[in-house]
Amino acid sequence: MVTEKNDNENNTADVGSGLLVYALVSGLSCFFLAGRGPLGSLLFVLIQAGFILYNGPKRGRWFLVPAVLLFLGSVLNDSPVWRPWNVAVSVLLYSAACTGLDFRSEGWDFAGDCLKGLTLPFRFLTLPFRWLAEMSGGNSSVVKRVLAALAIACPAVLVLLALLSKADMVFSVGLGSLLSVLTGAINPLTFFRFILSVFAALYLFGFLCAALEGPWINERQRAEKKTDLLIVDIVFCCVLAVYTVFCVIQFRYLFCEAELPYGLSYTDYARRGFFELLGLSGINLILILFTVRRRNSGGSYRLAKWLCAYLCAVTAVLLASSFYRMLLYCGSDGLTRLRFFVLGFLIFEALGLIATAVYIFKPVFNPGLVYLGLGLVYYVLLNLVPVDYFVAKSQVDMYLSGRRDEISYALTLSADAAPQLARVAGHGDRHIVNTYGTFAANGHYIPFLDNYFDRVAPGGDWREFNLARYRAAKIKY
């Protein structure tokens, strides 16, 4: 019994020592790597992933994959659109790893569990200090007394310095010189990064402690939800009657391009209504999930399921209409970032609609988790795909073919667009090359290509390495 007790104490000490090392490495890597550049941030995430794979529990490890891919995308591509959001998404992925999501659960309870997991690390913020006190021989009272003495001594010393500076000019000048040196050596931004790194280290330490503590989600008793589906069926029939008329119009005038009545222009007709249709598609999915989850029985429920299936087909027509309208819009004005994002979103929403159609007749999985998985995959792809390259290609193709008069939007894009903008310079038309230039302070005119590449020049710090900026520099030099 004594031997078993000693083994348990040794194991606990080993785990505690490993967690303290993890907190120390997390703080140092956060200070020197995180936020210092794309490559530095990626290395910080890889260090975190390595510690969790080595010390953390097996459950939830796959959440590390999208977290690493998000920051890998910032090294491969230069678009800054998603970088601020990647930090928040990565923290949510850490929270999901700690909560141990139940993929057999129903509804959106997993989302609340994931958000609740964000508060778990605060339970362990003081744990490293307690462990350090125990490792020092349990003299926690000595540590407290030293901290109390410093808390009293610091203000007393400040008051004493102020009074002595007033009493003696030599002392005052010497103290002023010393303070100037100290303030010059300690950058306020560096001090802020230090404080932030300490907090990040403690917060990540708390995440790993929460994960090692075991599953903490309380099992919820979920009662089956029932409602009067006769009312739902009548409402569905009325709504679907309107949708049917709308779908007939879409097939006749949009997809088949029949002659429009009332003197309407086909171009104006096709370009309008995109966001309205997108919003209705989302509302339809909510109505379908609300109805199927009632789990009633009888003829009203069977009819409701078939009405949901019909609404699902109608929603597919709305998505197709939205996608086609956006394609026509892009064919007329070219791609932009937002249009590219929306086209991709429609594709993934169509995949979610397929899952919803299966769920109507086989409600054996959680559609919310399916939507979450599709959304996560789409978000990771947005970080990995060089969006600005394809947007710039669309803009430059239209410009060189004479369908556009300017490329000012393409010049606002990141270094991913550099290969396409180089095509404009290589076209040989000096008017094209110089149209979007700028003037330097001395009045010297700088052609747009030089101005653009100066803006996307790579940084000198190795932590700021970015593959797109490296390639852009090779194009210019």
C-alpha positions as CSV (number, residue, x, y, z in Angstrom):
1,M,0.0,0.0,0.0
2,V,2.8,2.4,0.8
3,T,4.5,1.6,-2.5
4,E,1.3,2.2,-4.4
5,K,0.8,5.5,-2.7
6,N,4.4,6.6,-3.5
7,D,3.9,5.6,-7.2
8,N,0.8,7.7,-7.4
9,E,2.6,10.7,-5.8
10,N,5.5,10.3,-8.2
11,N,3.0,10.1,-11.2
12,T,1.3,13.3,-10.0
13,A,4.6,15.0,-9.6
14,D,5.7,14.0,-13.1
15,V,2.4,15.3,-14.6
16,G,2.7,18.5,-12.6
17,S,6.3,19.0,-13.7
18,G,5.3,18.4,-17.4
19,L,2.5,20.9,-17.2
20,L,4.8,23.5,-15.6
21,V,7.3,23.0,-18.5
22,Y,4.4,23.3,-20.9
23,A,3.3,26.6,-19.3
24,L,6.9,28.0,-19.5
25,V,7.4,27.0,-23.1
26,S,4.0,28.3,-24.0
27,G,4.8,31.7,-22.5
28,L,8.3,31.9,-24.2
29,S,7.0,30.8,-27.6
30,C,4.0,33.2,-27.4
31,F,6.4,36.1,-26.6
32,F,9.0,35.3,-29.3
33,L,6.8,33.7,-32.0
34,A,3.1,34.3,-31.8
35,G,2.0,37.5,-33.6
36,R,5.6,38.1,-34.9
37,G,4.7,37.0,-38.4
38,P,3.0,34.1,-40.3
39,L,5.9,31.6,-39.9
40,G,6.4,32.6,-36.2
41,S,2.7,32.0,-35.5
42,L,2.7,28.7,-37.3
43,L,5.7,27.5,-35.2
44,F,3.8,28.6,-32.0
45,V,0.8,26.5,-33.0
46,L,3.0,23.5,-33.9
47,I,4.7,23.7,-30.5
48,Q,1.2,23.7,-28.9
49,A,0.1,20.7,-31.0
50,G,3.3,18.8,-30.1
51,F,2.7,19.2,-26.4
52,I,-0.9,18.2,-26.6
53,L,-0.1,15.2,-28.7
54,Y,2.5,14.1,-26.2
55,N,0.8,14.9,-22.9
56,G,-2.9,15.5,-23.8
57,P,-5.7,13.0,-23.9
58,K,-6.4,11.1,-27.1
59,R,-10.0,12.4,-27.5
60,G,-10.3,15.6,-29.5
61,R,-6.8,15.4,-31.0
62,W,-8.2,15.8,-34.6
63,F,-9.2,19.3,-33.7
64,L,-5.5,20.2,-33.9
65,V,-5.5,19.5,-37.7
66,P,-7.7,22.5,-38.7
67,A,-5.9,24.7,-36.2
68,V,-2.5,24.0,-37.8
69,L,-3.9,24.3,-41.3
70,L,-5.3,27.7,-40.6
71,F,-1.9,29.1,-39.7
72,L,-0.2,27.1,-42.5
73,G,-2.5,29.1,-44.9
74,S,-1.1,32.4,-43.5
75,V,2.4,31.2,-44.5
76,L,1.4,30.0,-48.0
77,N,-1.0,32.9,-48.8
78,D,-0.9,36.6,-48.1
79,S,-4.5,37.5,-47.8
80,P,-5.1,39.2,-44.4
81,V,-8.9,38.8,-44.4
82,W,-9.2,35.8,-42.0
83,R,-6.1,36.2,-39.9
84,P,-7.7,38.0,-37.0
85,W,-10.5,35.4,-37.0
86,N,-8.1,32.5,-37.1
87,V,-7.1,33.2,-33.5
88,A,-10.7,33.0,-32.2
89,V,-11.4,29.9,-34.3
90,S,-8.2,28.2,-32.9
91,V,-9.2,29.0,-29.3
92,L,-12.7,27.4,-30.0
93,L,-11.0,24.4,-31.5
94,Y,-8.9,24.1,-28.3
95,S,-12.2,24.4,-26.3
96,A,-13.8,21.6,-28.4
97,A,-10.8,19.4,-27.7
98,C,-11.4,19.9,-24.0
99,T,-15.1,19.4,-23.9
100,G,-15.0,16.1,-25.8
101,L,-18.0,16.7,-28.2
102,D,-20.6,14.0,-28.2
103,F,-21.3,13.4,-31.9
104,R,-24.4,11.4,-31.1
105,S,-26.0,14.4,-29.3
106,E,-29.0,16.2,-30.8
107,G,-29.6,19.9,-31.3
108,W,-27.0,22.6,-30.7
109,D,-26.0,21.7,-27.2
110,F,-22.5,20.9,-28.4
111,A,-22.1,24.6,-29.3
112,G,-23.0,25.7,-25.8
113,D,-20.6,23.1,-24.4
114,C,-17.8,24.4,-26.6
115,L,-18.4,28.0,-25.5
116,K,-18.6,26.9,-21.9
117,G,-15.2,25.3,-22.3
118,L,-13.7,28.7,-22.9
119,T,-14.2,29.4,-19.2
120,L,-12.6,26.2,-18.0
121,P,-9.0,27.4,-18.0
122,F,-9.8,30.1,-15.4
123,R,-10.3,27.4,-12.8
124,F,-6.6,26.5,-13.1
125,L,-4.9,29.9,-13.4
126,T,-3.5,29.8,-9.8
127,L,-2.5,26.2,-9.9
128,P,1.1,26.7,-11.2
129,F,1.8,29.1,-8.3
130,R,0.4,26.5,-5.8
131,W,2.6,23.8,-7.3
132,L,5.7,26.0,-7.2
133,A,5.0,26.7,-3.5
134,E,4.7,23.0,-2.8
135,M,7.8,22.1,-4.8
136,S,9.8,24.7,-2.8
137,G,9.1,22.8,0.4
138,G,5.6,24.0,1.2
139,N,6.8,27.4,2.3
140,S,3.8,29.2,0.8
141,S,3.6,31.4,3.9
142,V,7.2,32.6,3.1
143,V,6.2,33.4,-0.4
144,K,3.2,35.4,0.7
145,R,5.2,37.3,3.3
146,V,7.8,38.2,0.6
147,L,5.1,39.4,-1.8
148,A,3.4,41.4,1.0
149,A,6.8,43.0,1.8
150,L,7.4,44.0,-1.8
151,A,3.9,45.4,-2.0
152,I,4.7,47.7,0.9
153,A,8.2,48.5,-0.1
154,C,7.6,49.6,-3.7
155,P,5.3,52.6,-2.9
156,A,7.5,53.5,0.0
157,V,10.6,53.6,-2.3
158,L,8.7,55.7,-4.9
159,V,7.7,58.3,-2.3
160,L,11.3,58.4,-1.0
161,L,12.7,58.9,-4.5
162,A,10.4,61.7,-5.1
163,L,11.2,63.5,-1.9
164,L,15.0,63.0,-2.3
165,S,14.8,64.3,-5.9
166,K,13.3,67.5,-4.5
167,A,16.0,67.7,-1.8
168,D,19.1,67.3,-4.0
169,M,19.6,68.4,-7.6
170,V,22.5,66.0,-8.3
171,F,20.4,63.1,-7.1
172,S,17.5,64.4,-9.2
173,V,19.5,64.6,-12.4
174,G,21.1,61.2,-11.8
175,L,17.7,59.6,-11.1
176,G,16.3,61.2,-14.3
177,S,19.1,59.8,-16.4
178,L,18.5,56.4,-15.0
179,L,14.8,56.5,-15.6
180,S,15.5,57.7,-19.2
181,V,17.7,54.7,-19.8
182,L,15.2,52.3,-18.3
183,T,12.2,53.7,-20.3
184,G,14.3,53.5,-23.4
185,A,15.3,50.0,-22.8
186,I,11.8,48.8,-21.9
187,N,9.5,49.3,-24.9
188,P,5.8,49.7,-23.8
189,L,4.8,47.3,-26.6
190,T,7.3,44.7,-25.4
191,F,6.0,45.0,-21.9
192,F,2.4,44.5,-23.2
193,R,3.6,41.5,-25.1
194,F,5.2,40.1,-22.0
195,I,2.0,40.5,-20.0
196,L,-0.1,39.0,-22.8
197,S,2.3,36.0,-23.1
198,V,2.1,35.3,-19.4
199,F,-1.7,35.3,-19.6
200,A,-1.7,33.1,-22.7
201,A,0.7,30.6,-21.0
202,L,-1.6,30.4,-18.0
203,Y,-4.7,30.1,-20.2
204,L,-3.3,27.4,-22.4
205,F,-2.0,25.6,-19.2
206,G,-5.6,25.7,-17.9
207,F,-6.9,24.2,-21.2
208,L,-4.5,21.2,-20.9
209,C,-5.4,20.7,-17.2
210,A,-9.1,20.7,-18.1
211,A,-8.5,18.1,-20.9
212,L,-6.5,15.9,-18.5
213,E,-9.3,16.2,-15.9
214,G,-11.6,14.1,-18.0
215,P,-15.0,14.6,-19.6
216,W,-16.9,17.2,-17.7
217,I,-20.1,17.6,-19.7
218,N,-23.2,16.6,-17.8
219,E,-25.5,14.2,-19.5
220,R,-28.7,16.0,-20.3
221,Q,-32.1,14.3,-20.4
222,R,-33.6,15.4,-23.6
223,A,-37.3,14.9,-23.9
224,E,-38.8,14.4,-27.3
225,K,-40.4,17.5,-28.5
226,K,-43.9,17.2,-29.9
227,T,-46.3,19.7,-31.3
228,D,-49.5,19.9,-33.3
229,L,-48.3,19.1,-36.8
230,L,-51.7,19.8,-38.3
231,I,-51.0,23.5,-37.9
232,V,-47.5,22.9,-39.3
233,D,-48.9,21.0,-42.4
234,I,-51.3,23.8,-43.2
235,V,-48.6,26.5,-42.9
236,F,-46.3,24.4,-45.1
237,C,-48.9,24.0,-47.8
238,C,-49.5,27.7,-48.0
239,V,-45.8,28.5,-48.1
240,L,-45.1,25.8,-50.6
241,A,-47.8,27.0,-52.9
242,V,-46.1,30.4,-53.1
243,Y,-42.7,28.8,-53.6
244,T,-44.0,26.6,-56.4
245,V,-45.1,29.7,-58.4
246,F,-41.7,31.3,-57.8
247,C,-39.9,28.1,-58.9
248,V,-41.9,28.0,-62.1
249,I,-40.8,31.6,-62.8
250,Q,-37.2,30.8,-62.1
251,F,-37.2,27.9,-64.6
252,R,-39.0,29.8,-67.3
253,Y,-37.3,33.2,-67.2
254,L,-33.9,32.7,-65.4
255,F,-32.7,29.2,-66.4
256,C,-34.5,29.0,-69.8
257,E,-34.1,32.7,-70.5
258,A,-37.6,33.2,-71.9
259,E,-38.6,36.7,-73.0
260,L,-39.4,38.8,-70.0
261,P,-42.7,40.5,-69.6
262,Y,-43.4,44.1,-68.5
263,G,-40.4,45.4,-70.5
264,L,-37.9,44.1,-68.0
265,S,-34.2,43.9,-68.8
266,Y,-32.7,40.4,-68.5
267,T,-29.4,41.8,-67.1
268,D,-31.2,43.7,-64.3
269,Y,-33.5,40.8,-63.7
270,A,-30.7,38.2,-63.2
271,R,-28.6,40.4,-61.0
272,R,-31.2,41.2,-58.4
273,G,-32.4,39.1,-55.5
274,F,-29.4,37.1,-54.6
275,F,-29.1,37.9,-50.9
276,E,-32.9,37.6,-50.4
277,L,-32.8,34.1,-51.9
278,L,-29.8,33.1,-49.7
279,G,-31.6,34.3,-46.6
280,L,-34.8,32.3,-47.5
281,S,-32.7,29.2,-48.0
282,G,-31.4,29.5,-44.4
283,I,-34.9,30.0,-43.1
284,N,-36.1,26.9,-45.0
285,L,-33.4,24.8,-43.4
286,I,-34.5,26.0,-39.9
287,L,-38.1,25.1,-40.7
288,I,-37.2,21.6,-41.9
289,L,-35.1,20.9,-38.8
290,F,-37.8,22.3,-36.5
291,T,-40.4,20.0,-38.0
292,V,-38.4,16.8,-38.2
293,R,-37.2,17.0,-34.6
294,R,-40.8,16.9,-33.3
295,R,-40.7,13.1,-33.7
296,N,-44.5,12.7,-33.7
297,S,-46.3,9.8,-35.3
298,G,-49.4,9.4,-37.4
299,G,-50.6,10.7,-40.7
300,S,-49.8,14.3,-39.9
301,Y,-46.2,13.6,-39.2
302,R,-45.8,11.5,-42.4
303,L,-47.3,14.3,-44.4
304,A,-45.1,16.8,-42.7
305,K,-42.0,14.8,-43.7
306,W,-43.0,14.8,-47.3
307,L,-43.7,18.5,-47.2
308,C,-40.3,19.0,-45.7
309,A,-38.8,17.0,-48.6
310,Y,-40.7,19.2,-51.0
311,L,-39.4,22.3,-49.2
312,C,-35.9,20.8,-49.4
313,A,-36.3,20.6,-53.2
314,V,-37.6,24.1,-53.4
315,T,-34.6,25.3,-51.4
316,A,-32.3,23.5,-53.9
317,V,-34.0,25.6,-56.6
318,L,-33.4,28.8,-54.6
319,L,-29.7,27.9,-54.2
320,A,-29.4,27.2,-57.9
321,S,-31.0,30.5,-58.7
322,S,-28.7,32.3,-56.3
323,F,-25.6,30.6,-57.7
324,Y,-26.6,31.3,-61.3
325,R,-27.4,35.0,-60.6
326,M,-24.0,35.3,-58.9
327,L,-22.3,33.7,-61.9
328,L,-23.9,36.2,-64.2
329,Y,-22.9,39.0,-61.9
330,C,-19.3,37.8,-61.9
331,G,-19.3,37.3,-65.6
332,S,-20.3,40.9,-66.0
333,D,-18.2,42.7,-63.4
334,G,-15.5,40.1,-62.5
335,L,-14.8,38.3,-59.2
336,T,-14.2,40.1,-55.9
337,R,-13.3,38.6,-52.6
338,L,-16.9,38.7,-51.4
339,R,-18.3,37.1,-54.5
340,F,-15.7,34.4,-54.3
341,F,-16.6,33.7,-50.7
342,V,-20.3,33.6,-51.5
343,L,-19.9,31.2,-54.4
344,G,-18.0,28.8,-52.2
345,F,-20.6,29.2,-49.4
346,L,-23.4,28.2,-51.8
347,I,-21.5,25.0,-52.7
348,F,-21.1,24.0,-49.1
349,E,-24.7,25.0,-48.3
350,A,-25.8,22.7,-51.1
351,L,-23.8,19.9,-49.4
352,G,-25.6,20.7,-46.1
353,L,-28.9,20.6,-48.0
354,I,-28.1,17.1,-49.1
355,A,-27.5,16.1,-45.5
356,T,-30.8,17.7,-44.5
357,A,-32.6,15.7,-47.2
358,V,-31.2,12.5,-45.7
359,Y,-32.0,13.6,-42.2
360,I,-35.7,14.1,-43.1
361,F,-36.2,10.3,-43.6
362,K,-33.4,9.0,-41.4
363,P,-33.0,11.3,-38.4
364,V,-30.2,9.2,-36.9
365,F,-27.5,11.9,-36.7
366,N,-27.1,15.4,-35.5
367,P,-27.4,17.8,-38.5
368,G,-26.0,20.6,-36.5
369,L,-22.7,18.8,-36.2
370,V,-22.8,18.1,-40.0
371,Y,-23.2,21.9,-40.6
372,L,-20.4,22.6,-38.2
373,G,-18.1,20.2,-39.9
374,L,-18.9,21.6,-43.4
375,G,-18.5,25.1,-42.1
376,L,-15.1,24.3,-40.6
377,V,-13.9,22.6,-43.8
378,Y,-15.0,25.6,-45.8
379,Y,-13.3,28.0,-43.5
380,V,-10.0,26.1,-43.6
381,L,-10.2,26.0,-47.4
382,L,-10.7,29.8,-47.5
383,N,-7.4,30.1,-45.7
384,L,-5.5,27.6,-47.9
385,V,-6.8,28.6,-51.3
386,P,-5.1,31.8,-52.7
387,V,-8.3,33.7,-53.2
388,D,-6.7,36.9,-54.3
389,Y,-4.9,35.1,-57.1
390,F,-8.2,34.0,-58.7
391,V,-9.9,37.3,-58.0
392,A,-7.0,39.2,-59.7
393,K,-7.0,36.7,-62.6
394,S,-10.7,37.4,-63.2
395,Q,-10.1,41.2,-63.1
396,V,-7.0,41.1,-65.3
397,D,-8.5,38.8,-67.9
398,M,-11.5,41.2,-68.3
399,Y,-9.2,44.2,-68.4
400,L,-6.9,42.8,-71.1
401,S,-9.8,41.6,-73.1
402,G,-11.4,45.1,-73.1
403,R,-14.4,44.2,-70.9
404,R,-13.2,46.4,-68.1
405,D,-11.7,49.9,-68.1
406,E,-9.7,49.7,-64.9
407,I,-8.1,47.3,-62.4
408,S,-8.1,49.5,-59.3
409,Y,-9.7,46.8,-57.2
410,A,-7.0,44.3,-58.1
411,L,-4.3,46.7,-56.9
412,T,-5.8,46.6,-53.4
413,L,-5.2,42.8,-53.1
414,S,-2.4,41.0,-51.4
415,A,0.8,39.5,-52.8
416,D,-1.2,36.5,-54.0
417,A,-2.4,38.7,-56.9
418,A,1.2,39.6,-58.0
419,P,1.6,37.0,-60.8
420,Q,-1.6,38.3,-62.4
421,L,-0.8,41.9,-62.1
422,A,2.6,41.2,-63.7
423,R,0.7,40.1,-66.8
424,V,-0.6,43.7,-67.1
425,A,2.9,45.1,-67.0
426,G,4.0,42.5,-69.6
427,H,1.3,43.5,-71.9
428,G,3.5,46.2,-73.4
429,D,1.1,49.1,-73.3
430,R,2.8,51.9,-71.4
431,H,-0.6,53.5,-70.8
432,I,-1.7,50.4,-69.0
433,V,1.5,50.2,-67.0
434,N,1.4,53.8,-65.8
435,T,-2.3,54.5,-65.4
436,Y,-2.4,53.5,-61.7
437,G,1.0,54.8,-60.6
438,T,1.7,57.3,-57.8
439,F,4.0,60.3,-57.2
440,A,6.8,60.1,-54.7
441,A,7.6,63.0,-52.3
442,N,10.1,64.5,-54.7
443,G,7.5,64.5,-57.5
444,H,9.0,61.4,-59.3
445,Y,6.3,59.3,-60.9
446,I,6.3,55.6,-59.8
447,P,4.5,53.2,-62.1
448,F,1.8,51.1,-60.5
449,L,3.7,47.8,-60.7
450,D,6.7,49.3,-58.7
451,N,4.3,50.9,-56.3
452,Y,2.4,47.7,-55.8
453,F,5.5,45.5,-55.3
454,D,7.0,47.9,-52.8
455,R,3.8,47.5,-50.8
456,V,3.9,43.7,-50.8
457,A,7.7,43.4,-50.2
458,P,8.6,40.6,-47.7
459,G,9.7,41.5,-44.2
460,G,13.3,41.1,-43.1
461,D,12.5,39.0,-40.0
462,W,12.5,35.3,-40.6
463,R,9.3,35.0,-38.6
464,E,7.6,37.2,-41.1
465,F,8.3,34.8,-44.0
466,N,5.4,34.4,-46.4
467,L,5.6,32.3,-49.6
468,A,3.4,34.6,-51.6
469,R,5.5,37.7,-50.8
470,Y,8.6,35.7,-51.5
471,R,7.3,34.9,-55.0
472,A,6.2,38.5,-55.5
473,A,9.8,39.7,-54.7
474,K,11.2,37.2,-57.3
475,I,8.8,38.6,-59.9
476,K,10.0,42.1,-59.4
477,Y,13.7,41.5,-58.9
